[in-house]
Every structure is written in C-alpha cells, then in structure tokens.
Amino acid sequence: MSFHLLGAPDETLRLKSFGSTSKGAKAVIRIEIETSDMWALGHALKELAEVQAGQQLKPARPNSPLALTTADRTSLVPGEHS
C-alpha cells in the first residue's frame, strides 16, 4: 500500500473510526476512512485492490534442485581441474 495517514489536519483521507474483534486465534481490524477528494478515494481503493490481488496469488514453489552431470560434479572437486 502506498497511501498513508499521518494525522495532519489538512489530509484528504481522514481516519473516521477503527476497532477490532477477535474469535479464537484470528482477529479482524476494521478501519473506516472518509474523504471528499474523489482522486484520493480512487487511489486508496486501487492500492487496496492491489494488496488484495497480491494476497490471492499462490506462493511461488521453490525450484527443485537440478541433477548435476558427471562433468559438473568433477568440476566441483577442488584441485582436480583439467
């Protein structure tokens, strides 16, 4: 996310309220932000949508190690270079 709320009196995005609820091991944070600046609204919603899209991607699987050829293994042995 690249929008910030700093608490300045002239901010276009203003924190209206916040709170949380928890159930078991999970908690939900509710944040309510208000604005009369439609550009700031659009920007904030775009950034939040990008966060949501990124969180819905599956993590990349680590590459499995490649098998070394005999030539590769030989070149890894110290002092035995041709």
QUIPE-V90407 format. One record per pair of residues at least 12 apart in sequence whose ideal C-beta (glycine too) atoms are under 8 Angstrom apart, sorted by the first residue. I is the first residue (numbers start at 1). GAP is how many residues later the second one is. Records with the same first field share a line. If there is no record, write none. Layout:
# QUIPE-V90407
I=GAP / GAP
This chain:
# QUIPE-V90407
1=46 / 47 / 49 / 50
2=45
3=37 / 40 / 41 / 44
5=28
12=23 / 24 / 25 / 27 / 28
13=20 / 21 / 22 / 24 / 27 / 31
14=19 / 20 / 21
15=16 / 17 / 18
16=16 / 17 / 18
17=13 / 14 / 15
18=12 / 13 / 14
